[in-house]
């Protein structure tokens, strides 16, 4: 479990500095870099019909659910969401952690502003302001795009004032259930503390090498859970001063990786960092921000889950050698939403 006493906030100035750097880098990269990178790249547009809203989750059919169920041996469960704590938590620059307020509590009765219900019963009530991607969350397929089109070839104008196409509620209607595979990159490739160093690029060969080291055979349609050890840095009693969105370790773009994800029919990626991938990447001499969001989400319809808590699951898997399990997650049905908080569950 994560100790709330270890939660730290970065200074506001750091947040604005990162946000400014992100905007400048995005402006310099432009959409043309992605269009060049993805020219003639694999695409799942139209594979499941013209009105497809859920992309690669179509791979998670009844057979895949049963394959996930077949991995359950002990019945041990692990929840993979970070705590939603008022004003505290790792978030991407420009967002704030959840803000939680009590609308009714014992203080209202003590102050005489509220009377008990008939018979003497009292109650509490509360409200929260949250970025839908301000905690552990699932991205809608239309959340990120390049050029003029979102996933499936719909106009990017469909995002104006809410997602009219490929919103997160479509993912919530389907759910995400299948065979999960933890790839503990931090333990296999990282430093003595079991974490990848800042600025580490994770490549396809690293995924395969980690699976081999764990004795796991990756199968088509597996849900891949990637542990880098990044998010726990935020909760350290003495937070790592080098930890931020721009230096987090993560997946790095390559055409080889994109084609492998396509051939393997990967439905979903889950990671314990802010963006699944390394946010700032140098590709062919150009700076590109989150290129895999474009290649995997926009073009292949792969569903991304970010800011997952994987420490307890990873420690248990390192002890018993079981890195496969039933994975299940249910995004909230936020109509026209670009993302949703989620508390995924792994059952071993």
N, C-alpha and C positions, 0 to 999 in steps of 0.2 A: 504494500500500500504506500501511497505517497503521503508523507507527513506534511500537514498544512503549515507547520512551523518553518519549513524549508522553502516556502514559496517566496520568490523575489520578483520585483518589477524592475524593468530597465528604466533609466531616467528618460523623461519625455523627450529630451533633446536627441537621444540616440534614435528613438523611433522616427522622428522627423528627418534625421540625417539619412537613415536607411530608406525612408520613403522617397526622399529627394534623389538618392542614388538610383533607386529603382526606376523612377520616372525618366531620369536622364539616360540611363542605359537602354530603356525601352525605346525612347525617341531615337537614339542612335542606331539601334538595331533595325527597327522598322519591320513591317510585314514582309517585305520583299525577301529578306533572309530566309524566313520560314518557307515561303513559296518556292525558293530555289532548293532548299534542303529536301522538301517533300515532293518535288517534281517526280512523277512516276512512282511514288512510294505506294505501298499497299493501302487499301481503303476498304472499309466495310459499309460504305454508303450504299443503300439499296439492297443489301444482302437479306434483310428481313422485311422487305416491303417499303413502300414509299412513305408510310407514316410511322416508321419505327422510332420509338422514343427512348429505348433502353439499351441500344447498342449491344455490346458483348455480353451483357447479362442474359441475352437470349441463349447463350451457351449453357447457362445453369438450368438445365431441364430436370425432369424427375430422376433420371439416371444419375446425374451429378449430385443431387441431394442424397441419394442412397449411397453413393461412394463416400460422401462425407460422413454419413451415419455409420458406415462400416469401419471408420477410423476410431470410433469411440470404444475405449477399453476400460477405463477406470470410472468414468463419469465425472472426473474433476472438471470444474468450470473456471474460466478466467475472463473477467471483464476487461475490456481494452480501452476504456475511456478515461481521460484525465479528469480530476475533479473540476466541477464548475463552481469556482470560488469567486466571490464578489471582488471585482477589480484586479484579480491575480490570475496569471496563466500565460503560457507561451502563445502568441498570436502573430500572424503575419503583419508586417508594417502597414499602417493605415487603419488597422482594426483595433478594437479594444476587447479585453476579456469581458465575460458576462458581468452585468451590473444587476444586483439582486436587492430588492426592497420589500420590507414588510408593509402590507396594506392594513393588516389587522393583527393584533397580538395582545398579550396581557396588559401591555402599557396603555392600550386604548380603554380597557376596563378600569384600570387604576386611576386614569385621568378623568374618568366620567364621560368620555367621548363616545363610549359604546356601552350598551346594556346587554347583559346576558340574554339569551333566547328564553322563551317561555319554558319554565322548568329548571332554569339555571345553567344550561349548556353554553359554553363559550367556544370560540373557534379562532383559528388564525387564517390569514390569507396573505398571499404575496404575489409580486409581479417581477418580471425580469426583462431587461433590455439586453439583447444579445445579437451580435453578428452571427448569422447562421453558420458561418465558418470560423467562429471565435472560440471553438473548443475542438475536441475530436469530432471530425465531420466527414461527410460524403459530398463530393462535388457533383452537381448536375452536369450532364454531358454538354449542355450549351454554356457552361460557366466560362470557358476559355475558347477562343477561336483566333484564326488569322485570316486575312483577306476579308471577303464580304459574306462568308458563309459559316454557320455553325454546323455541328454534327448533323449529318444526313443531307446536307445541301440546302438547308433552309436559310433564308436571308438573315444576316446578323441583325436586321431591323426587328426581328422577332423577339429580341431581348429588351426592347424599349418598354419601360414601365412594367417589367415583369416578363418572364420567359413564356412565350406562347408555344414554344416547341422545346422538347427535351428538357423539361424542368425536373426538379428533384422529386416531385410528387410521383412522377412516372416510375422512378426507381423505388420509391416507397411502396407503390402498388405491387411491384414484383418481389421485392426483398432480395437479399443477397445471401444465398445458402449453398454451400458446397464443400468440397475438400480443400481445407486450408493447409498451406505448407509454410512453416516459418523458416526463413533463411537468416540465420544469425550472423550477419556480416561483421558486426562488431566483435564477436568472439573469435571468428575465424580470421579476419583480416586486420583487426584493430590493434590498439595499444594494450598495455598490461591491464588497463581498467575495463577492457572489453568494449571499447568505444572506437569508432572511426575518428580519425583526426579531422579537424576542420579542413575544409577545402578538398576532402577526398572525393575523387570521382569513382563511382561504382560502374563497372562495365559488365557486359554480358559474360565474359570469362569469369568474373568474380562471382556472379550468381551461380554459374555451373560448378565452379570450384567449391563454393560453400556447400551446395547440395551434396557434392561428392564427399566432402569431409564429414558431413553429417550422416552419410549413408542413406540419403534420400534420393529416390528416383522421381524426377519431375515428370508429371503426366500432363497431357493436353487438358485444358480447361481447369487447371488448378488455380485457386485463389492464392496469390503470392503475398506473404506478409514479410516485410523487410525490416529487420532491426539494425539500425546504425548506432544506437546509443546516444542520439543527439538530444532528444527532448529531455531526458533525465538531467542534462547539464543545467537546465533552467531551475531545477529543484535542488541542486546542490546547496549545502549550507554556505559554502563560499562559491557562488556562481562563477562559471568559466567566463572570464572577460572577453574571450575570443568568440563566444557563442553568439551568433546572430543569423538572421535570415540569409545574409549574403555570403556567409562562410560555412554554412551547414554542409555536411557531407550528404551525398545522395546520388541517385542514378544520373548518368551522363548520356547525352544523345549520341547515337550512331545509327546508321542505316541498318547495320547488322542486328542491333538490339530491336529496332522497330520490326524488322522482318521476322525475327524470332518470336516476338510477342504475337504477331499476326499468325504465323504458322502453328504456334502452340495454342492458339485460340484462348489466350488468357482473358478471363472476364473482368478481373478486378485486381488492383494493386492496393496494398495497405502498408503504410510506413510510419515510423516513429520520428518523423521530422515535419517541417512546416509545409513541404511541397512535394514529397516523394522524391523529386529529382533535385540536383544541385541547381540553385536558383540562377546564378550567373554562370554562363558557360561560354567558352571561346571555341568557335567552330569555324574552320576554314578562315581564320584570321578575323572573324567578326564576333562581336559580343551579342549573344542572344539570351533573352530571359525566358525561363521555363519552356524550352522547345519541346520537351516531351509531353507537356500538357497539350500542345497543338498536335503532335504526331500521334499520341496514344488516345487522348480523349476526343479531340475534334475529328480525327481521321479514322481511328479504329473503334471508337465507342467504348474504350476500356474505362471502367469506373474507378476513380481514385478516392481513397480514404486517407486522411492526413492527421497528424498529431495523435497517433495511437500510443497507448501505454503498453509496452511489450516486455517490461523488465521481469514481471512475475512469471509470465508464460515462458520466457526465454530461460530463466533460471531453472524452472521445472523441467523443461525439455533437455537442458544440458545435464540434468541429474538422471533422468530416466531414458534419454536417448530417443524419445518420441517427438518428432517434429511435424507430424501430420495429425489432423484433427477435424472435427466438424466445425466449420466457421459459419456464423449466422449474424446478420446485421439487418436492421430495419430502419432506413431513413424515415424521418417524419414526412408526412404527406403535405409539405408546404407548397400549395398550388402556386405556380409561376415562380417558385424559388430557385435560386442559383446554387443552393447547398442546404445541408441539414445536419444539425448535431446528431450524433449516433453513439450508442454504447455497444460495440460489437462483443460477441461472446464466442470464445473458443472452448470446445468441449472435447476433452481427451479420453 
